Structure formats: C-alpha cells, structure tokens
Amino acid sequence: MNTCHEPAGLILLIEDNRGIAEMVGDFLERRGHVVDHASDEVTGLHLAASQSFDVIVVDLMLPGMSGLVLCRKLRQEIKKSTPVLMLSARDTLQDKLDGLNAGADDYLAKPFEIRELEARVRALIRRDRRQVSGEVLCVGDLVLDTSTLHLARAGHELRVSPIGLKLLNILMRKSPRVVSRQDVEHEIWGDAQPDTDALRSHIYNLRKVIDKPFQRPLLHTVRPTGSGYRLADLRQETTDRTRSRLAASG
C-alpha cells in the first residue's frame, strides 16, 4: 500500500543496464508509480512519442543513440514537453550542462541514492501538474496563457522547456519585482535542489528563446551576480517614469 500523499505517476525508464532498471523500476512501483521500461533508445523514443508519461528517466550512455541525442529528438523533432530526468556516470559540470542544454529538466549522477531519484521524480510530477488559474500574463510584448501554456512575443509563437515555462510563470507573476535565486529554485524543485549551475543553464536557454531574436531584452540578472532575476520591459519603465515626472511638474 502506498502511504505517500504526494503525486505518483506513469514513468518511462530508458535504461540498458538490467540491474539498474530492475532496482529503479521495483522501487518506483513500490512507491505507487507505474513504470514502463525500454532497454534501448529506439524503443524508448517510440514509447515517448506514442504515449503520455508524467516523467521520462533516461540514461545518458545508451548503446546506440546517446541520451543527449534522444532528448534533443524528443524536444526538437517530436515536440514533447514531458519532464526528463537524465542519469549518468559522468558528473562533471560540463556533462551536467550538456544534459540540461539538450532539453533535460534535471540531472542525477550515478551512483545515486534511490530515494533521491524518487524525490526528483515526484518534484517533476508535482511541478508539471501544478494547477494554474488560467490567467494571461503579459510583460512588454511577451504573453503567456497559463491555461494553454501558449507563449508568444510580438506575435511570434515561442517554444520553451517545461522548466522554462515555470520560470516565466514565476517571473511574470512577480514582474517587475526581483525574485531571488533561492526563491526561484525552491518554486521549481522544492527540497530536491539541483546542482548550483542548473538554474543558470535554464536561464541561459530561456534568454535564447525570449530575448535573443528580439531588439530588447526582458529577462535581467540582478547584480551582485546571481542574486536574483527580474522580467521587465526597461524601456517602458523609463517611459512611465518620464510621464510621471512630467505629470507631477505640470
């Protein structure tokens, strides 16, 4: 009997190591999850494309196609936004950044504590299922419909990762106020905190989508470095302040 009151879900595990797959699958199922297993990347990609999962747990070192390539195909070709937790024996900073840049939402190095893996899975499910009020959030010419998750800037539809959408939801609701790095990390990952560079990587990827193709930036890092972030149209803020001063002097 599963006594945990946090959300359980349908998990796709793509792992070629039979021992690890059995350990992870058995533990997750004892915790109330339903686990579908693929031992190779072709089967895993097919299942990911044809079915709806709450979380995909994928090994980086698959025998044919690497987990990085699989994740890129999932995001760029299949257009799936399912949260992805990447597992790997590689634990350097660059390896983790490569995984996150490929479209993974979280990265866990082997060997790992099975309870931590399950905590990260639940955190991804909890974040993805969090209820939204159906608001339309606007900052400058950036618009996010929280009920449909449709994102656009200056009339152009944009696609970002699930964590990118969560970041925008947080920052747009607080705009133009500054949100501390610690508050952002807690909103997204709860107590299952990632490595310190995970948020930086997601912010970088978000900027590439919502700012780089346009004339002026909306996403700003507040100094000292890393102290927080704000989403704001600085040009509009300057215009509003000028109008206020003119109105006061008149």
VEXPA-175027 format. One record per residue (C-alpha): residue in one letter; x, z, y. Coordinates in steps of 0.5 Angstrom, whole numbers, padded with zeros to 4 digits, always signed. Layout:
BEGIN
AXZY;...
//
This chain:
BEGIN
M+0000+0000+0000;N+0003-0002+0007;T+0002+0004+0012;C+0006+0001+0018;H+0001-0001+0023;E+0005-0006+0027;P+0003-0013+0025;A+0005-0016+0019;G+0005-0024+0018;L+0007-0030+0014;I+0014-0031+0014;L+0018-0037+0012;L+0025-0036+0009;I+0030-0041+0008;E+0036-0038+0004;D+0040-0042-0001;N+0043-0035-0004;R+0038-0033-0009;G+0041-0026-0009;I+0039-0025-0001;A+0033-0029-0002;E+0030-0024-0007;M+0032-0018-0003;V+0029-0020+0003;G+0023-0023+0000;D+0022-0017-0004;F+0023-0012+0002;L+0018-0016+0007;E+0013-0017+0001;R+0013-0009+0000;R+0012-0008+0008;G+0006-0012+0008;H+0008-0019+0009;V+0007-0026+0006;V+0014-0029+0004;D+0014-0037+0003;H+0022-0039+0000;A+0025-0045+0001;S+0032-0045-0002;D+0034-0052+0001;E+0034-0055+0008;V+0029-0061+0006;T+0024-0056+0003;G+0025-0051+0009;L+0024-0057+0014;H+0018-0060+0010;L+0014-0053+0010;A+0016-0051+0017;A+0013-0058+0019;S+0007-0058+0015;Q+0005-0050+0015;S+0004-0045+0020;F+0008-0039+0020;D+0009-0033+0024;V+0017-0033+0024;I+0022-0037+0020;V+0028-0034+0018;V+0034-0039+0017;D+0041-0038+0014;L+0046-0042+0018;M+0050-0044+0013;L+0045-0048+0008;P+0048-0053+0003;G+0047-0060+0007;M+0044-0059+0014;S+0046-0053+0018;G+0041-0048+0020;L+0043-0051+0027;V+0041-0058+0026;L+0035-0055+0022;C+0033-0051+0028;R+0034-0057+0033;K+0030-0061+0029;L+0024-0056+0029;R+0024-0056+0036;Q+0026-0063+0039;E+0023-0067+0033;I+0017-0063+0030;K+0016-0060+0037;K+0015-0053+0033;S+0015-0047+0037;T+0015-0042+0031;P+0020-0036+0033;V+0026-0037+0029;L+0031-0031+0027;M+0038-0034+0024;L+0042-0031+0019;S+0049-0032+0019;A+0056-0029+0016;R+0059-0032+0023;D+0059-0026+0028;T+0063-0029+0034;L+0060-0029+0041;Q+0060-0037+0041;D+0057-0037+0034;K+0051-0033+0037;L+0050-0037+0043;D+0050-0044+0039;G+0045-0041+0035;L+0041-0039+0041;N+0042-0045+0044;A+0040-0049+0038;G+0033-0046+0039;A+0033-0039+0035;D+0030-0034+0038;D+0034-0028+0035;Y+0041-0028+0031;L+0043-0023+0026;A+0050-0023+0023;K+0051-0022+0015;P+0052-0017+0012;F+0045-0014+0015;E+0041-0008+0014;I+0035-0010+0011;R+0031-0005+0016;E+0034-0008+0022;L+0032-0015+0019;E+0025-0013+0018;A+0024-0010+0025;R+0027-0016+0028;V+0021-0020+0025;R+0016-0015+0027;A+0018-0016+0034;L+0018-0023+0034;I+0011-0023+0031;R+0009-0018+0036;R+0011-0022+0042;D+0008-0028+0039;R+0001-0025+0038;R+0001-0021+0044;Q-0006-0022+0048;V-0006-0026+0055;S-0011-0026+0060;G-0012-0033+0061;E-0009-0033+0068;V-0006-0039+0071;L+0001-0036+0074;C+0004-0040+0080;V+0011-0039+0083;G+0012-0045+0088;D+0010-0051+0084;L+0011-0048+0078;V+0005-0047+0074;L+0004-0043+0067;D-0003-0043+0064;T-0002-0037+0060;S-0008-0038+0055;T-0006-0045+0053;L+0002-0044+0055;H+0002-0051+0058;L+0008-0051+0063;A+0009-0056+0069;R+0013-0056+0075;A+0011-0061+0081;G+0006-0064+0076;H+0011-0065+0070;E+0010-0062+0064;L+0015-0058+0061;R+0017-0055+0054;V+0021-0049+0053;S+0022-0044+0047;P+0017-0038+0046;I+0022-0033+0049;G+0023-0038+0055;L+0015-0037+0056;K+0015-0030+0055;L+0021-0030+0060;L+0017-0034+0065;N+0010-0029+0064;I+0014-0023+0066;L+0018-0026+0072;M+0012-0030+0074;R+0007-0024+0074;K+0013-0020+0078;S+0014-0025+0083;P+0017-0025+0088;R+0020-0018+0086;V+0026-0017+0082;V+0026-0015+0074;S+0032-0011+0072;R+0035-0014+0066;Q+0034-0008+0062;D+0026-0008+0063;V+0026-0016+0061;E+0030-0014+0055;H+0025-0009+0053;E+0019-0013+0054;I+0022-0018+0050;W+0025-0015+0044;G+0022-0008+0044;D+0027-0003+0041;A+0030-0008+0037;Q+0035-0010+0042;P+0039-0016+0041;D+0047-0017+0043;T+0048-0017+0050;D+0049-0024+0051;A+0042-0026+0048;L+0038-0026+0054;R+0044-0029+0059;S+0043-0035+0054;H+0036-0036+0054;I+0036-0035+0062;Y+0041-0041+0062;N+0037-0045+0057;L+0031-0044+0062;R+0034-0046+0068;K+0036-0052+0065;V+0029-0054+0064;I+0025-0051+0070;D+0030-0052+0075;K+0036-0057+0074;P+0031-0063+0074;F+0028-0061+0081;Q+0031-0060+0088;R+0031-0053+0089;P+0032-0047+0084;L+0026-0042+0083;L+0030-0037+0078;H+0035-0033+0081;T+0040-0028+0078;V+0041-0022+0083;R+0047-0019+0084;P+0051-0015+0082;T+0052-0020+0076;G+0047-0019+0071;S+0043-0013+0075;G+0036-0017+0075;Y+0032-0023+0075;R+0027-0026+0080;L+0023-0032+0080;A+0021-0034+0087;D+0021-0040+0092;L+0026-0038+0097;R+0024-0044+0102;Q+0017-0042+0102;E+0019-0034+0103;T+0023-0037+0109;T+0017-0041+0112;D+0013-0035+0111;R+0017-0030+0115;T+0018-0035+0120;R+0011-0036+0121;S+0010-0028+0121;R+0015-0027+0127;L+0012-0033+0131;A+0005-0030+0130;A+0008-0023+0132;S+0011-0025+0138;G+0005-0029+0140;
//
